[in-house]
């Protein structure tokens, strides 16, 4: 895969980056829900912790 800055990334690197961004989003959503005193869905609890 070639990006705009002409660096080559493997599929594994792209997948790792995507996975990390999903984990960061889920963690932020979990903190946001807890701050609102809303229950965090069970699937998210098992995913993030």
Secondary structure, 3 states (H helix, E strand, C coil): CECCCCCECCHHHHHHHHHHHHHHHHHHHHHHHHHCCCCCCHHHHHHHC
